[in-house]
């Protein structure tokens, strides 16, 4: 049976394949943290966390956690050789100083001009944008990983964000459960899509026009049902 959409693990796997060797990367709290699990073998990526660690490694085995070693999402981490600790303020100085090659975040909405809304929906809950607003304007590139639509089927890729913004014109690429989309010159440019999904069907669940520039590749990922 044809796959109707990618799982979160498959989206994270696909995003991990594009992170270049030697990159300095911040992974947002929650879903984006999964990307580190799928770092290609032999590729050296230096992960940064806002609470003040550079060069952390994989999650420890259950029962082997050192709870003095955590990331910004309060999850236990290990350290790679050469890892460093520093003050919270120094961590944000790295972000704001343009020293990160990439930040990967989740999203409620991404607009065709690159605007991002990822911290609040309507008036529910306590506002807490956290470090996302610094990351989206401090990192050299900002990618988003997300389902293509909301739980009730509404597009997350839209003409204009209707939720409170995290950043303006900051997103450069979006990895979704259906496609890989670049943002270029104020437009969504389709790079990859599920092979069995017609372009017309993808456009129907996208809230702004998908532009095509060259060949659209098939979005191919491994079966990660064991993860």
N, C-alpha and C positions, 0 to 999 in steps of 0.2 A: 504494500500500500504506500502511496506517495506521502511524503512528509508534508504536513500542512504548515508547520512553522518550526523554527528552531527552539530548543530548550534554552534556559538561561546559561547552562554549562556550554552549550554549543556557541552561543553568542560570545561568551567570554573567551572560548578557544579561538574563535575567528579573530577577535580583536588582538589577542596575544601574538598572533602570527605577524602582525605588522609592526610590532615594537622593535626598533633596530638594536643591534648589538651596541652596548655601551651607553644606552639611553638612561637618563635620570627621570624617573617616573613617579608620579603620585597617583594612587588608586583611591577613588572615593569610597566612603564608608558603605558597607553593604554589598550589593551585587557586584560593583567593580572590583572588589577585593578578590573575587574568584579568578580574575585574569592571571594572577601570580601562579595559580595552580597549573596553568597551561603554558608556562614559559617554555619555548622550544629548547630542546637539549643542546648544550654547547653555546647558547646565547647568554651573554652577560648583561643583565639589566640591574641598575642600581635603584632600589625602591626607597622612596622618601615618605615619611609620615609626619603630619603637622605637630604631633606631640614631642618630636625631637629625636628621631632616629633616621640615620641614612645608612643603607646597605643591609637591611634586615632580610632574613631568609624565609624558608617555608615554615608553616605552622608546626609546632612540636607534636609528637605523638601524645595521644590522650593519656593523662596521668603524669606527663613529663613537663608540664607547663611551669614556667617561672613567671609568676604574675607581676614581677617587677619589669618584665619585658612584654610590652603590649603596643599595639598600633593605635591610631586615632579612634578606631572603632571598638577599642577595649578588648581586642582579640589577642591571644597569646602569639608571640612570634619567636623566631630564633635569630641569631646573628650570623652573617657571613663574615669571613676574614676581612679585616679593614673597616668594619662597621664603626660608626661614630654616634655619640650622644651629644646633644646640645640643648640650650635653653629654647623654650617655646618661642620666644621673640626672635631668636636667631633662625629658627625653622621658618617662620613667616618672612624673615628678611630674604631667605633663599627663594621663597615663592615670589615675593614682590620684586626681587632683583632680577628676575628672568633667568634663573639658573636651572629651571626644570624644562626638560625637552617636551614632556607630555603630561597632561592630567586627563584621567578618564573618570567620568562621572555618570550617574544615572540621570533620568529626566522625567518630568511630567509632560513637558512640551519642548519642542525645538522648532524655531521658526526658520523659514527659508533664507532669511538674511543672517542666520547664525545666532540669533538671540536664544537664550536658555532660561527656562523656568524649571527649577528642580527642588525648591525648598518649602513651598506652601501651596495648598489647594484651597482657594476660597478663604473663609475666616475660621476654619477648624484648627484646633491644636494651638500650641504655643509657638510663636515665630522663632525659628532657629536656623538661620542661613549658615552659621558656622564659618568654616574656612573656604567654602565653595566660591564665594565672591572674590576672594584673593586669588584662588587657583585659576579661575577662568580668565583672568586678565594678567596673571603673572607667568603662567606656563607658555612656552612657545607655540604649542599646539594643544587643542582641547578636543577630545573625542567623547562621544556619548555611547553607552550601551543601554538598550531598552527594548521592551516589546514594541512592536510596530503600532499597536492600538491599545487603548485602555481596556479594563475588564468588561466595560459595556460596549466595546467596539468602536469607540471614537478615535480618530487619528491623533497620534502624538506628534507627527510631523505636520506642521500647520503653516498657513500664510503668516499669521501674527499670533504671538502668544497672548493668551487671555489670563494666565496666572501671573502672580508677582514675579518679576524677573530676577535672575541670579546675575546675569551678565548680558551685555549688548554685543552682538556681532562677534561672538567669541568661539563658537563651535566650528570645527573644520571638517569633521567626519562623524557619521552616525552609523553604528552597527545595530541592526534591529533583528527581530525574529524572522523577518522576510527578506531583508535586503541590506546592502552596504551603500550608503549614500554620502557623497561629498557635498560640501557647501562652497560654491564658487560664484562670485559676482552676484550675490543676492539670490541664488537659485539652488534648488536641490538637483544634483547631478547623479543619476543612477549609475553605479559601477557594477554591482552584482545583485542578483535576485535568485530565489529558489527556481530551479530549472523547470519545475512543473507548474509554476504560477505565471499565467499570461501577464504581460505588461498592463493590459487594461484592468485586470483584477487588482493588481498592486496599486494602480492609480486610484481606484475606487476607495481604497482604505488609507489613502494619503491625502492630507488636507491642503496640499498645494501641488502645483504642477511639477512632475518629475521630468527633468530634461535629460536628453541622451546625447552623449559626446563620445562617439566611437562605439566599440563593441561592448555589449553588456555581458559580463562573464557570469557563469553559473556560480551560485553561492554553495560551495561544497564543504562540508564539515564531517568529521568522523562520528560514529555512533558512540555517544558518551553516556549511555543509559546506566552504566555501572558506577558513574560518579555521583 
